[in-house]
Amino acid sequence: MIEEIKSKIIDNIKQVYDPEIPVNIYDLGLIYDLTVTDTDVKIVMTLTSAFCPSAEEIPQEVQWQVEKALEELNTTRTVSVDIVFDPPWTPARVSEEARLEMGMFDYDQENSRLDPW
Protein backbone atom coordinates (compact mmCIF):
# COMPACT_ATOMS: atom_id res chain seq x y z
CA MET A 1 0.00 0.00 0.00
CA ILE A 2 2.90 2.38 0.78
CA GLU A 3 4.22 2.15 -2.81
CA GLU A 4 0.73 2.79 -4.20
CA ILE A 5 0.41 5.87 -1.99
CA LYS A 6 3.86 7.11 -2.99
CA SER A 7 3.08 6.64 -6.69
CA LYS A 8 -0.22 8.54 -6.39
CA ILE A 9 1.50 11.36 -4.49
CA ILE A 10 4.14 11.66 -7.21
CA ASP A 11 1.43 11.75 -9.88
CA ASN A 12 -0.30 14.56 -7.99
CA ILE A 13 2.92 16.49 -7.33
CA LYS A 14 3.55 16.41 -11.07
CA GLN A 15 0.52 18.73 -11.35
CA VAL A 16 2.48 21.49 -9.57
CA TYR A 17 4.45 23.85 -11.80
CA ASP A 18 6.88 26.63 -11.12
CA PRO A 19 5.05 29.51 -12.87
CA GLU A 20 8.26 30.67 -14.54
CA ILE A 21 9.29 27.26 -15.90
CA PRO A 22 6.98 25.11 -18.05
CA VAL A 23 7.91 21.85 -16.29
CA ASN A 24 6.42 20.26 -13.17
CA ILE A 25 8.42 20.57 -9.96
CA TYR A 26 8.98 16.82 -9.64
CA ASP A 27 10.73 16.62 -13.02
CA LEU A 28 12.59 19.84 -12.21
CA GLY A 29 14.18 17.94 -9.33
CA LEU A 30 12.74 20.15 -6.61
CA ILE A 31 11.56 17.16 -4.55
CA TYR A 32 14.57 15.91 -2.60
CA ASP A 33 12.81 13.27 -0.52
CA LEU A 34 9.37 11.69 -0.24
CA THR A 35 8.83 9.39 2.71
CA VAL A 36 5.55 7.59 3.34
CA THR A 37 4.96 5.68 6.58
CA ASP A 38 1.87 4.20 8.17
CA THR A 39 1.19 7.52 9.91
CA ASP A 40 2.72 10.30 7.83
CA VAL A 41 4.02 11.68 4.59
CA LYS A 42 7.14 13.81 4.68
CA ILE A 43 8.27 15.87 1.72
CA VAL A 44 11.64 17.58 1.64
CA MET A 45 11.89 19.99 -1.25
CA THR A 46 13.65 23.07 -2.47
CA LEU A 47 12.96 25.91 -4.86
CA THR A 48 14.97 27.00 -7.86
CA SER A 49 15.97 30.07 -5.87
CA ALA A 50 15.62 31.29 -2.30
CA PHE A 51 14.16 34.44 -3.87
CA CYS A 52 11.51 32.58 -5.87
CA PRO A 53 8.41 34.82 -6.12
CA SER A 54 6.25 31.71 -5.63
CA ALA A 55 8.08 30.56 -2.49
CA GLU A 56 4.87 30.46 -0.47
CA GLU A 57 2.49 29.13 -3.11
CA ILE A 58 4.50 26.17 -4.40
CA PRO A 59 4.89 24.37 -1.02
CA GLN A 60 1.21 25.04 -0.24
CA GLU A 61 0.24 23.51 -3.59
CA VAL A 62 2.46 20.48 -2.87
CA GLN A 63 0.76 20.06 0.52
CA TRP A 64 -2.66 20.30 -1.10
CA GLN A 65 -1.76 17.78 -3.83
CA VAL A 66 -0.46 15.29 -1.24
CA GLU A 67 -3.62 15.66 0.85
CA LYS A 68 -5.71 15.25 -2.31
CA ALA A 69 -3.84 12.04 -3.21
CA LEU A 70 -4.43 10.62 0.26
CA GLU A 71 -8.11 11.51 0.09
CA GLU A 72 -8.46 9.88 -3.34
CA LEU A 73 -6.89 6.71 -1.91
CA ASN A 74 -9.21 6.91 1.12
CA THR A 75 -6.37 7.01 3.61
CA THR A 76 -5.18 9.53 6.15
CA ARG A 77 -1.70 10.52 7.23
CA THR A 78 -0.09 13.62 8.69
CA VAL A 79 1.56 15.63 5.90
CA SER A 80 4.61 17.85 6.26
CA VAL A 81 6.42 19.80 3.56
CA ASP A 82 9.84 21.11 4.49
CA ILE A 83 11.78 23.59 2.35
CA VAL A 84 15.56 23.34 2.33
CA PHE A 85 18.25 25.15 0.39
CA ASP A 86 21.13 22.82 1.17
CA PRO A 87 22.05 21.33 -1.13
CA PRO A 88 21.07 24.12 -3.49
CA TRP A 89 19.06 23.22 -6.57
CA THR A 90 20.97 23.09 -9.85
CA PRO A 91 19.84 22.31 -13.41
CA ALA A 92 21.66 18.98 -13.05
CA ARG A 93 18.65 17.76 -11.01
CA VAL A 94 16.25 18.16 -13.97
CA SER A 95 15.01 14.84 -15.37
CA GLU A 96 16.05 13.81 -18.86
CA GLU A 97 12.43 14.04 -20.03
CA ALA A 98 12.16 17.61 -18.74
CA ARG A 99 15.51 18.51 -20.32
CA LEU A 100 14.17 17.42 -23.68
CA GLU A 101 10.91 19.31 -23.11
CA MET A 102 12.78 22.50 -22.21
CA GLY A 103 15.43 22.16 -24.91
CA MET A 104 18.19 21.99 -22.31
CA PHE A 105 20.80 20.73 -24.72
CA ASP A 106 23.63 22.53 -26.47
CA TYR A 107 25.31 21.36 -29.63
CA ASP A 108 28.91 20.31 -28.97
CA GLN A 109 30.58 21.20 -32.26
CA GLU A 110 33.88 19.59 -31.28
CA ASN A 111 32.26 16.17 -30.74
CA SER A 112 29.29 16.63 -33.12
CA ARG A 113 26.68 15.80 -30.49
CA LEU A 114 24.10 17.33 -28.18
CA ASP A 115 25.34 17.99 -24.66
CA PRO A 116 23.22 18.77 -21.61
CA TRP A 117 23.72 22.20 -20.16
C-alpha positions as CSV (number, residue, x, y, z in Angstrom):
1,M,0.0,0.0,0.0
2,I,2.9,2.4,0.8
3,E,4.2,2.2,-2.8
4,E,0.7,2.8,-4.2
5,I,0.4,5.9,-2.0
6,K,3.9,7.1,-3.0
7,S,3.1,6.6,-6.7
8,K,-0.2,8.5,-6.4
9,I,1.5,11.4,-4.5
10,I,4.1,11.7,-7.2
11,D,1.4,11.7,-9.9
12,N,-0.3,14.6,-8.0
13,I,2.9,16.5,-7.3
14,K,3.5,16.4,-11.1
15,Q,0.5,18.7,-11.4
16,V,2.5,21.5,-9.6
17,Y,4.4,23.8,-11.8
18,D,6.9,26.6,-11.1
19,P,5.1,29.5,-12.9
20,E,8.3,30.7,-14.5
21,I,9.3,27.3,-15.9
22,P,7.0,25.1,-18.0
23,V,7.9,21.8,-16.3
24,N,6.4,20.3,-13.2
25,I,8.4,20.6,-10.0
26,Y,9.0,16.8,-9.6
27,D,10.7,16.6,-13.0
28,L,12.6,19.8,-12.2
29,G,14.2,17.9,-9.3
30,L,12.7,20.2,-6.6
31,I,11.6,17.2,-4.6
32,Y,14.6,15.9,-2.6
33,D,12.8,13.3,-0.5
34,L,9.4,11.7,-0.2
35,T,8.8,9.4,2.7
36,V,5.6,7.6,3.3
37,T,5.0,5.7,6.6
38,D,1.9,4.2,8.2
39,T,1.2,7.5,9.9
40,D,2.7,10.3,7.8
41,V,4.0,11.7,4.6
42,K,7.1,13.8,4.7
43,I,8.3,15.9,1.7
44,V,11.6,17.6,1.6
45,M,11.9,20.0,-1.3
46,T,13.6,23.1,-2.5
47,L,13.0,25.9,-4.9
48,T,15.0,27.0,-7.9
49,S,16.0,30.1,-5.9
50,A,15.6,31.3,-2.3
51,F,14.2,34.4,-3.9
52,C,11.5,32.6,-5.9
53,P,8.4,34.8,-6.1
54,S,6.2,31.7,-5.6
55,A,8.1,30.6,-2.5
56,E,4.9,30.5,-0.5
57,E,2.5,29.1,-3.1
58,I,4.5,26.2,-4.4
59,P,4.9,24.4,-1.0
60,Q,1.2,25.0,-0.2
61,E,0.2,23.5,-3.6
62,V,2.5,20.5,-2.9
63,Q,0.8,20.1,0.5
64,W,-2.7,20.3,-1.1
65,Q,-1.8,17.8,-3.8
66,V,-0.5,15.3,-1.2
67,E,-3.6,15.7,0.8
68,K,-5.7,15.2,-2.3
69,A,-3.8,12.0,-3.2
70,L,-4.4,10.6,0.3
71,E,-8.1,11.5,0.1
72,E,-8.5,9.9,-3.3
73,L,-6.9,6.7,-1.9
74,N,-9.2,6.9,1.1
75,T,-6.4,7.0,3.6
76,T,-5.2,9.5,6.2
77,R,-1.7,10.5,7.2
78,T,-0.1,13.6,8.7
79,V,1.6,15.6,5.9
80,S,4.6,17.8,6.3
81,V,6.4,19.8,3.6
82,D,9.8,21.1,4.5
83,I,11.8,23.6,2.3
84,V,15.6,23.3,2.3
85,F,18.2,25.2,0.4
86,D,21.1,22.8,1.2
87,P,22.0,21.3,-1.1
88,P,21.1,24.1,-3.5
89,W,19.1,23.2,-6.6
90,T,21.0,23.1,-9.8
91,P,19.8,22.3,-13.4
92,A,21.7,19.0,-13.0
93,R,18.6,17.8,-11.0
94,V,16.3,18.2,-14.0
95,S,15.0,14.8,-15.4
96,E,16.0,13.8,-18.9
97,E,12.4,14.0,-20.0
98,A,12.2,17.6,-18.7
99,R,15.5,18.5,-20.3
100,L,14.2,17.4,-23.7
101,E,10.9,19.3,-23.1
102,M,12.8,22.5,-22.2
103,G,15.4,22.2,-24.9
104,M,18.2,22.0,-22.3
105,F,20.8,20.7,-24.7
106,D,23.6,22.5,-26.5
107,Y,25.3,21.4,-29.6
108,D,28.9,20.3,-29.0
109,Q,30.6,21.2,-32.3
110,E,33.9,19.6,-31.3
111,N,32.3,16.2,-30.7
112,S,29.3,16.6,-33.1
113,R,26.7,15.8,-30.5
114,L,24.1,17.3,-28.2
115,D,25.3,18.0,-24.7
116,P,23.2,18.8,-21.6
117,W,23.7,22.2,-20.2
